[in-house]
Amino acid sequence: MARPSKQLQPLLHEVGQPQTQLVIANFLQDAQQRDLQMPARLCTYDSMARDDAVYAASSVTSLDVIKALSSGAAVGETTLGKEYAERIHYNLHNLSYGSWYQACLDIDTADKYGFSLLNTPVELRPKYGWCLSKLSPRDQKTVWGWLWDENFTEVVGFVQTPNWKNLDRNSTYKEKESYVAYISNVEKDFTVLKRSQYLHFTCNSSSRNPQGDSPFYHAYTAWSEKKALEKLEIIGAGKDLGGLFSAYAPASFLQLAQDAANNPREAAAFKQMQENIAKLQDGRSSLLFLPGDRDQHGNRLFDVEIKGITGAGKQYNTSDIIEQKKKSLYNCWGAGHLLLGQSGVGSNALFNGADLTHSAFCQRLIDQKVDVINTQLIPRLLAINGIFPSWKDVPKFKPKDNVGLSWDEMGKFLQRTQSVQMLTPAIYKKMAEIADLPSDGIEELDYTQKGQSRSGESMGSSGTGGSQSGGKASSLNVENKSLHNFVVIEDSPTEVTVQDSITGDISFISKGIQ
């Protein structure tokens, strides 16, 4: 007999909370190290950004993110969607204060601090109704704390520290009141921004953490170790150049100097000798006076020697360790290709692979920001004008394609595609768009002409192919003097890619490997 099913009751309220961290000092304390706790981490990240390796990796990442956002546009698929997209695009590029590019710079600070907050004041315009007047950033260091709902499940706003001139010193404000619904008391001295008044961008946020997860957080250990090693290396270099001082004195004198109460003269003399030697070490003095007494054998009772000028006592290479830490820093931004360029070694294929890894890293950061624009900014701009479109009419912000292709890679793609007669005006136009090249006249090109690629063509059995000195295509061997104008671009197991240094033409020479 079938058992009757019981109707499930709808879940009207959220159960539990996404956050497991303790809320201390108005922030989520998601780190154990003091330098990485909020809000101290914001100052820590500023210090890290002054490091050359951190600056290089974070800057090259920001360049790609900012370029993709600032060159993006709102697009619509339907007639209404295109109309709404035109409204959004006009507003973003016609702010009364500042520019969309500057706003992208402010948005990108989320990748440094973990989050960024932009206030969204509006103004009324004749043609488009309510429009953004500016996208005004709120400095992360001015955030006093987050405002949560009663269940600690959603952030409903944040509290900003007041300007000094507006601070009421007689206020009896209670810290706990920032967490829930006591906004009226907070507003006496502090500025409260509610969820509908700002855009909230986060970096790699998990569990709805409003503070985000900055790459700086993960780079902290490598940065601190690199900094310590660089300091030790400077000290070591100073010791190698200036040497290490060794002082000699009679044992009887040293024994007396240890008892300052009974032997004040000896103790004072010993202290003065230490200070004088320290001045020599630091370069503050170039002269040292010592007693000239000698023993019965003619040896000086007091003497100073300099040792270790050659640095022979160092048992490790700090520069290699620092390079390893720099590699770890670059990896936090997926920017390993920067190290390849600095080290002077590494193949072209390895460089391109690392560059694509960085492109994927940047694309993730771009997608996170685009999601906020599409879910917060665009619906808000439409709603304040009474526009509530269907899902298919809602415009979407599309960033500029973040394709990490070099000129060499694009040339190979076009040449190989044409060689098999697969190149079309649409493909050529897309590549021109990626490369920021003009596309006028693309339709008039002859796409039916087969290129000169010999990729896949067999030129002999293994050991007698075109790449071999005795093969059929010996005249095409890139090492042949008759082809001294050709430069090897890539050497794979099956073919060699060469480029004419005079004409720029690219050819593919098969090795005849089956």
matplotlib code that plots the C-alpha trace (Angstrom):
import matplotlib.pyplot as plt

x = [0.0, 1.4, 2.4, 0.8, 3.4, 3.6, 3.7, 6.9, 6.6, 8.1, 11.2, 10.2, 13.3, 16.9, 18.3, 21.8, 24.3, 26.9, 29.7, 31.6, 34.1, 33.7, 32.6, 35.1, 35.6, 32.8, 34.6, 34.8, 38.0, 39.0, 42.8, 45.0, 48.0, 47.6, 48.9, 46.2, 43.2, 40.8, 41.3, 45.1, 45.4, 44.5, 47.7, 49.7, 48.6, 49.8, 53.2, 53.3, 52.3, 55.6, 57.6, 58.9, 57.7, 54.3, 53.9, 54.9, 52.5, 49.5, 50.0, 50.2, 47.0, 45.2, 46.1, 44.3, 41.3, 40.9, 41.3, 38.6, 36.2, 36.8, 36.5, 33.4, 29.8, 26.2, 24.6, 21.0, 19.7, 16.2, 14.8, 14.0, 17.2, 19.2, 17.3, 18.0, 21.6, 22.0, 20.6, 23.1, 26.1, 25.3, 25.2, 28.4, 30.3, 28.6, 29.0, 28.8, 31.8, 34.7, 34.8, 34.0, 37.7, 38.4, 35.5, 37.1, 40.3, 38.3, 36.5, 39.8, 41.0, 38.9, 41.7, 44.1, 42.0, 39.5, 36.6, 35.6, 32.6, 31.2, 28.5, 25.8, 24.2, 21.8, 20.5, 17.6, 18.3, 15.8, 16.1, 17.2, 15.5, 17.4, 21.1, 24.2, 25.9, 29.1, 30.5, 32.1, 34.5, 34.6, 38.1, 38.3, 40.2, 37.2, 34.9, 34.1, 32.2, 29.6, 25.8, 24.1, 20.5, 19.1, 20.2, 23.7, 23.0, 23.1, 25.1, 22.5, 25.1, 28.3, 29.3, 31.8, 33.9, 32.9, 34.8, 36.7, 34.8, 31.4, 32.4, 30.3, 32.7, 29.8, 28.1, 27.3, 27.4, 27.5, 29.7, 27.1, 24.5, 26.3, 25.5, 21.7, 18.9, 20.0, 20.9, 19.3, 21.8, 24.7, 23.9, 24.4, 28.1, 28.8, 27.7, 25.6, 25.3, 22.5, 22.7, 20.8, 23.2, 26.4, 28.0, 29.9, 32.7, 34.6, 37.6, 37.3, 34.7, 33.5, 30.7, 29.4, 32.3, 32.0, 35.7, 36.7, 39.9, 42.7, 45.7, 47.7, 46.4, 48.0, 51.2, 51.8, 54.1, 56.3, 56.5, 57.4, 60.1, 61.5, 61.6, 63.5, 65.9, 66.6, 67.4, 69.7, 71.4, 72.0, 73.5, 75.5, 76.8, 77.8, 79.7, 81.3, 82.5, 83.4, 84.5, 83.9, 86.0, 87.7, 89.2, 91.8, 92.6, 94.3, 92.2, 93.1, 91.7, 88.5, 88.0, 88.4, 86.1, 83.2, 83.2, 82.2, 81.6, 85.1, 86.9, 85.2, 88.2, 88.6, 84.8, 84.6, 87.6, 86.1, 82.8, 84.5, 86.5, 83.2, 81.7, 84.7, 84.8, 81.1, 81.7, 84.3, 81.9, 79.2, 81.6, 81.2, 84.8, 88.1, 90.5, 90.9, 93.3, 94.4, 97.0, 100.3, 101.5, 103.2, 103.9, 107.4, 107.4, 106.7, 103.1, 100.5, 98.2, 95.4, 94.7, 91.9, 91.6, 89.2, 88.0, 85.6, 86.0, 85.9, 82.6, 83.9, 82.0, 78.5, 77.1, 74.1, 73.0, 70.4, 69.8, 68.5, 66.2, 64.9, 64.2, 62.2, 60.1, 59.6, 58.3, 55.9, 54.7, 54.1, 52.2, 49.7, 48.7, 49.2, 52.0, 54.8, 55.6, 57.2, 59.8, 60.6, 61.4, 63.6, 65.5, 66.7, 65.7, 62.6, 61.2, 58.6, 56.1, 56.6, 56.2, 52.9, 51.6, 52.3, 50.8, 47.6, 47.5, 47.6, 44.9, 42.6, 43.4, 42.5, 39.4, 38.1, 38.6, 36.9, 33.9, 33.5, 33.2, 31.0, 28.6, 28.2, 27.6, 24.9, 23.2, 23.5, 24.2, 22.1, 18.9, 19.2, 19.5, 16.5, 14.4, 14.8, 13.3, 10.4, 11.7, 11.3, 12.0, 11.6, 14.7, 15.3, 15.1, 17.6, 20.9, 24.2, 27.6, 30.1, 33.8, 36.4, 37.7, 40.6, 42.4, 46.1, 47.3, 50.6, 51.2, 53.0, 50.2, 47.6, 49.8, 50.1, 46.3, 45.5, 48.1, 47.1, 43.4, 43.8, 46.0, 43.0, 40.6, 38.7, 39.4, 36.2, 35.5, 33.8, 37.0, 39.3, 37.1, 37.1, 40.9, 41.1, 38.9, 41.0, 44.2, 42.6, 43.2, 41.0, 38.6, 37.8, 37.9, 37.9, 35.0, 36.9, 39.8, 40.2, 39.6, 39.5, 43.3, 45.1, 48.1, 51.6, 51.5, 53.0, 51.8, 50.9, 52.7, 55.0, 58.4, 60.0, 60.3, 61.8, 65.4, 65.1, 62.5, 62.9, 64.5, 67.4, 70.5, 70.1, 66.3, 64.4, 63.9, 67.5, 67.2, 64.5, 66.5, 66.5, 70.2, 71.1, 73.1, 70.7, 68.0, 70.1, 67.2, 64.9, 64.4, 63.1, 60.0, 59.0, 60.5, 57.9, 58.4, 56.7, 57.5, 59.6, 58.0, 60.2, 59.8, 61.5, 63.3, 63.0, 59.5, 57.9, 56.4, 55.8, 56.4, 55.9, 58.4, 57.3, 59.9, 58.3, 57.5, 54.5]
y = [0.0, 3.3, 5.7, 9.1, 11.8, 14.7, 18.2, 20.1, 23.3, 26.3, 27.8, 31.3, 32.4, 31.6, 29.1, 29.5, 32.0, 31.9, 33.4, 31.4, 34.1, 36.1, 39.7, 41.7, 45.5, 45.8, 43.5, 39.9, 38.6, 36.1, 36.1, 35.0, 37.2, 40.6, 42.4, 40.7, 41.4, 44.1, 47.0, 46.7, 44.7, 47.8, 49.5, 46.3, 46.1, 49.6, 48.7, 45.6, 47.6, 49.6, 46.4, 46.1, 42.6, 43.1, 46.4, 44.7, 41.8, 43.8, 46.6, 44.4, 42.6, 46.0, 47.2, 44.2, 44.5, 48.3, 48.1, 45.4, 47.4, 50.9, 49.7, 47.7, 48.7, 47.9, 45.8, 44.5, 41.6, 42.8, 46.1, 47.3, 45.9, 47.9, 51.0, 50.4, 49.6, 53.0, 54.7, 52.9, 53.5, 57.2, 57.5, 55.7, 57.9, 61.2, 61.5, 65.1, 64.5, 62.3, 59.7, 56.0, 55.4, 56.9, 54.9, 51.7, 52.7, 53.0, 49.7, 47.9, 48.8, 45.8, 43.6, 45.3, 45.7, 42.9, 45.2, 48.6, 50.8, 53.4, 55.8, 56.3, 59.8, 60.7, 63.7, 64.4, 65.0, 66.0, 63.1, 60.1, 60.9, 60.0, 59.4, 58.9, 62.2, 60.5, 57.2, 58.4, 56.0, 55.5, 55.0, 51.5, 52.9, 55.1, 52.1, 51.8, 48.6, 46.5, 46.7, 43.3, 42.3, 40.7, 37.2, 38.1, 36.7, 39.8, 43.1, 45.9, 48.8, 50.0, 52.7, 55.3, 57.2, 60.8, 63.8, 65.3, 68.6, 66.7, 64.5, 64.9, 64.3, 64.1, 61.2, 58.1, 55.8, 52.1, 49.8, 47.0, 49.2, 49.1, 45.4, 45.5, 48.1, 51.0, 53.1, 56.3, 56.4, 55.7, 58.6, 61.1, 61.1, 58.5, 58.3, 55.3, 54.1, 51.7, 48.9, 50.9, 53.8, 52.2, 49.5, 46.8, 45.1, 42.2, 40.2, 36.4, 36.6, 33.4, 32.8, 36.3, 37.8, 41.6, 42.0, 39.9, 37.8, 39.9, 38.4, 40.6, 38.4, 35.3, 37.1, 38.4, 35.5, 35.5, 39.3, 39.4, 36.7, 38.5, 41.8, 40.1, 38.4, 41.7, 43.4, 40.6, 40.8, 44.5, 43.9, 41.0, 43.1, 45.8, 43.3, 41.8, 45.3, 46.6, 43.4, 42.1, 43.6, 41.3, 43.0, 41.5, 42.4, 40.7, 38.3, 40.2, 43.4, 41.8, 40.2, 43.6, 45.3, 42.9, 44.3, 48.0, 48.6, 47.9, 48.7, 51.7, 52.8, 49.4, 49.1, 52.6, 51.9, 48.7, 50.4, 53.2, 50.7, 48.9, 52.2, 53.2, 49.9, 50.2, 53.6, 52.1, 49.4, 51.9, 54.3, 57.0, 57.0, 56.3, 56.4, 54.2, 54.7, 51.7, 51.2, 50.3, 48.0, 44.7, 41.5, 40.0, 38.5, 41.9, 41.1, 43.8, 43.4, 45.4, 44.9, 45.1, 43.0, 43.1, 39.7, 38.4, 41.2, 38.5, 37.2, 33.6, 32.6, 32.9, 29.4, 30.3, 32.6, 35.0, 36.3, 32.8, 32.6, 36.1, 35.1, 32.1, 34.5, 36.8, 33.8, 33.0, 36.6, 36.6, 33.3, 35.0, 37.1, 34.4, 36.6, 34.0, 35.3, 38.4, 36.3, 34.6, 38.0, 39.0, 35.7, 35.7, 32.1, 30.3, 29.3, 31.3, 28.5, 28.6, 32.4, 32.2, 29.5, 31.6, 34.7, 32.7, 31.7, 35.4, 36.2, 33.6, 35.1, 38.5, 37.2, 35.9, 39.3, 41.0, 38.6, 39.4, 43.2, 42.7, 40.7, 43.6, 46.0, 43.7, 42.8, 46.1, 49.1, 48.4, 47.2, 50.2, 52.8, 51.3, 50.9, 54.6, 55.5, 53.1, 50.6, 46.9, 45.0, 41.3, 39.1, 39.1, 42.9, 43.6, 44.9, 43.4, 45.0, 43.4, 44.0, 44.2, 40.7, 39.8, 37.5, 37.1, 36.6, 37.9, 39.3, 36.1, 33.9, 35.9, 35.7, 32.0, 31.6, 33.7, 32.0, 28.5, 29.2, 30.6, 27.7, 25.3, 27.9, 28.4, 32.1, 34.2, 37.9, 37.4, 35.6, 38.3, 41.1, 39.5, 39.2, 42.9, 43.8, 42.0, 43.6, 47.1, 47.1, 48.8, 46.5, 48.6, 46.6, 43.2, 42.0, 42.8, 40.5, 37.2, 34.5, 31.7, 31.8, 29.0, 30.0, 28.6, 26.6, 23.1, 22.0, 18.3, 17.7, 14.7, 15.3, 11.9, 9.1, 9.6, 10.5, 11.8, 14.5, 18.1, 19.0, 16.6, 17.6, 14.7, 14.9, 15.7, 19.3, 19.9, 23.3, 24.3, 23.4, 26.4, 25.8, 26.0, 29.0, 29.8, 30.5, 32.8, 35.3, 32.9, 32.9, 29.9, 30.9, 27.5, 24.1, 21.3, 17.5, 17.5, 20.9, 24.0, 27.4, 30.0, 33.7, 35.6, 38.5, 40.6, 40.0, 38.9, 35.8, 32.8, 29.2, 25.8, 23.1, 19.6, 17.2, 14.3, 12.5, 10.2]
z = [0.0, -1.1, 1.7, 1.2, 0.7, 3.1, 1.6, 2.4, 4.3, 2.6, 4.2, 5.0, 6.9, 6.5, 9.0, 10.4, 9.2, 6.5, 8.7, 11.3, 12.2, 15.3, 15.0, 17.0, 16.8, 14.2, 11.7, 10.9, 12.3, 9.7, 10.4, 13.3, 12.6, 14.1, 11.0, 8.9, 11.2, 10.3, 10.1, 10.6, 7.4, 5.3, 6.5, 6.1, 2.5, 1.9, 3.2, 1.0, -2.1, -1.7, -2.3, -5.9, -6.5, -5.0, -6.9, -10.2, -9.8, -8.5, -11.1, -14.1, -12.9, -12.3, -15.8, -17.4, -15.0, -15.4, -19.2, -19.5, -17.4, -18.7, -22.3, -21.7, -22.6, -21.7, -24.4, -25.0, -27.0, -27.6, -28.9, -25.4, -24.1, -26.6, -25.6, -21.9, -22.7, -24.5, -21.4, -19.1, -21.5, -21.7, -18.0, -17.3, -19.8, -18.9, -15.2, -13.9, -11.6, -12.5, -15.2, -15.8, -16.1, -12.6, -11.2, -12.6, -10.7, -7.5, -8.2, -8.7, -5.2, -4.1, -5.4, -3.0, 0.1, -0.4, -1.0, -2.4, -1.7, -4.1, -3.2, -5.9, -5.8, -8.7, -10.4, -12.7, -16.5, -19.1, -21.6, -19.4, -16.1, -12.9, -13.7, -11.7, -10.9, -9.8, -8.5, -5.3, -3.5, 0.2, 1.5, 3.1, 6.0, 6.9, 7.4, 11.1, 10.8, 9.1, 9.8, 9.9, 10.0, 13.2, 12.1, 11.0, 7.6, 5.4, 5.4, 5.3, 5.3, 6.8, 9.3, 8.3, 10.8, 11.0, 10.0, 12.9, 12.8, 13.0, 15.9, 19.0, 21.9, 24.4, 22.6, 24.6, 21.6, 22.4, 20.2, 20.1, 18.5, 15.1, 14.6, 14.3, 13.9, 16.1, 13.1, 14.5, 17.4, 15.2, 12.9, 15.7, 15.1, 12.4, 8.8, 7.9, 4.3, 3.7, 1.2, -1.5, -1.3, -2.5, -4.7, -2.8, -4.7, -3.2, -4.3, -4.1, -1.4, 0.2, 2.6, 1.8, 3.5, 3.0, 3.5, 0.6, 0.2, -1.3, -3.0, -0.6, 2.2, 0.7, -0.3, 3.3, 4.4, 1.3, 1.5, 5.2, 4.7, 1.6, 3.5, 6.4, 4.0, 2.2, 5.5, 6.5, 3.1, 3.5, 7.0, 5.6, 2.7, 5.2, 7.3, 4.1, 3.0, 6.5, 8.0, 11.5, 14.3, 16.8, 20.0, 22.2, 25.9, 28.8, 30.8, 34.0, 32.5, 31.4, 34.8, 36.5, 34.1, 35.0, 38.6, 38.0, 41.7, 42.8, 39.5, 38.0, 35.9, 34.2, 33.7, 32.2, 29.9, 28.7, 27.9, 26.1, 24.0, 23.0, 21.9, 19.9, 18.1, 17.3, 15.8, 13.6, 12.5, 11.6, 9.9, 12.4, 13.4, 11.5, 14.5, 17.6, 20.5, 22.5, 25.2, 23.7, 26.5, 25.5, 27.3, 27.9, 24.4, 22.7, 21.9, 22.3, 25.3, 23.5, 19.8, 17.2, 14.0, 11.1, 9.8, 7.2, 4.6, 1.9, 3.1, 3.0, 6.1, 4.4, 3.8, 1.7, -1.1, 0.1, -3.4, -4.5, -1.5, -2.2, -5.8, -4.5, -2.3, -5.3, -7.3, -4.5, -4.6, -8.3, -8.1, -5.8, -8.8, -11.4, -12.8, -13.1, -16.6, -15.0, -13.4, -16.7, -18.2, -15.2, -14.9, -18.5, -19.1, -20.2, -23.6, -25.6, -25.0, -21.3, -21.3, -23.3, -21.0, -17.9, -19.6, -20.3, -16.6, -15.6, -18.1, -16.5, -13.1, -14.3, -16.0, -12.6, -11.1, -14.0, -13.8, -10.1, -10.8, -13.8, -11.6, -9.2, -12.1, -13.6, -10.3, -8.4, -10.6, -13.8, -12.0, -9.6, -12.4, -14.2, -11.0, -9.9, -13.3, -12.8, -15.3, -14.3, -17.5, -18.1, -17.8, -21.5, -21.8, -19.0, -20.5, -19.4, -19.0, -21.3, -20.5, -23.2, -24.1, -21.9, -24.3, -23.6, -27.2, -28.4, -31.9, -32.7, -31.6, -33.5, -36.6, -36.3, -35.8, -38.9, -41.1, -40.1, -40.4, -43.9, -44.9, -44.5, -46.0, -42.7, -42.4, -42.7, -42.5, -39.1, -37.7, -39.1, -37.7, -34.3, -34.3, -35.4, -32.5, -30.0, -31.4, -31.6, -35.4, -38.0, -39.7, -42.8, -46.0, -44.3, -46.4, -49.6, -48.8, -50.7, -48.1, -50.7, -51.3, -49.5, -47.5, -47.7, -44.5, -44.9, -41.4, -41.4, -44.7, -44.6, -46.2, -45.5, -43.0, -39.6, -39.9, -43.5, -43.2, -44.1, -40.8, -41.5, -43.3, -45.7, -46.1, -49.3, -48.1, -47.2, -48.9, -46.5, -43.4, -41.1, -40.3, -44.0, -44.9, -47.8, -45.2, -43.0, -43.1, -41.3, -37.5, -35.6, -33.6, -32.3, -32.6, -31.8, -32.2, -35.6, -37.2, -37.1, -37.2, -38.9, -39.8, -42.6, -40.8, -43.9, -45.1, -41.9, -43.6, -41.3, -42.6, -41.1, -42.0, -41.2, -39.7, -41.4, -38.1, -38.6]

ax = plt.figure().add_subplot(projection="3d")
ax.plot(x, y, z, "-o")
ax.set_aspect("equal")
plt.show()
